[in-house]
Amino acid sequence: MLRLRHRLPRHTAQLFLLSSLFSMTFAIISPAFPLFIKSIVRQDMYVGLLVALSSIEWIIFTIAIGYFLNKIKRRGITEISLAGVAICYAVLPFVSSLWQLLLVDGFRALFAAGATVTLGLFIRDLASKRNLGKIEGFYWTLINIVWVAFPLAGGFLAKNYSIKANFLAAAIFALLAMLILMVIKPREHNNAFETHDHFLTSFRHYFANRNLAIIYLLAVGLATWFTAIYTYSPLFMAEHNANAATIGIALALFAAPLILLDFIAGFLADKFGYRRFLAAGFLIMAAVMFFAAFMQGLYIFIALMVFGCIGVALVEPLHEAYFFKITPKSNEAGFYPIFRTAIEVGYMFAPLLFSGIMFLSDGNFNALFLLAAIMMVFFGILATFLRKVPKKGVTEIIIESEEKEMP
């Protein structure tokens, strides 16, 4: 850690600032965006369906980004993506119909997917395999500071002004991130996907690795939790007469444990392994969702979710660090976009399942929480099947064997 900080202090800080600004664009709108969608679609169930549709678009765009990473410089993709995100947020205040929302949010998904993938690769380039857990832990600690401060600010903006103020702030943050990127010109490692240029081949080789397949599913599980927290929790709290400011405070409290524990979890995982922490994290989330299904009251719910985010702190920084630990450097640009689709797969299927259970239970949030608990148990058990970080991953062995067969 000290050696890395000595070598790239300014570069590291600049990239962390850039990524934090990008996260602010999502965090500042989080307390009110589900309510904004509901004001257009009218029912809680349809909010989830719209989130699922946006995630399908995000998956498609993330896959496309994997192709363009071999054709266009990473920095160029990031600049275009950040500019596009800023424009979409500037347009959202003028949206008043479902079709307008679908169009603008579709473009927002396109540009946000591009920025998410490329910024993730820039951050990865800061670390070596040896200190990857610590770097990811520190990075996610900074991101979660954003997710404490800016939902809080977003809630008060929406309450005292309107959601339009949140969208304007998000556009400004994206624009600032783009301007910083144009100034700092981050270094790009030559980690294009050298051996397999076709996505279907990349996909097949990715899932040939059992560990990569499992960590993909665990990322789906993490997105399932975040769907419950950031899409359905605001709707649940609004049903219990919470205003936008109260929802913002709650979302800030949900992120507080992550600030304290993300870096510690990354540090400990580098020393003692990843499997036990990932499994424990999901089981904590499962227990919290189970209790939420049977306990009543707004403040009890908020307290439970805060405790549940202790489990999130054991999963959030480690699932991505584990991916990079077992992926050869030459394959990261090809495999990382595939891995990133896991989050959106979770954001696609979780709203469909949660909206379905709400439809069948006549809008009962307790049924949703119980379903979420069962799903977290499944992911916790699945994490126990991860192997220890190998010295040589399955993917690397596959690629080396093919290279030996080449004439």
Summary of the structure (lengths in Angstrom):
residues: 407
radius of gyration: 20.3
end to end distance: 42.1
largest distance: 69.9
contacts: 1523
relative contact order: 0.15
helix: 83%
strand: 0%
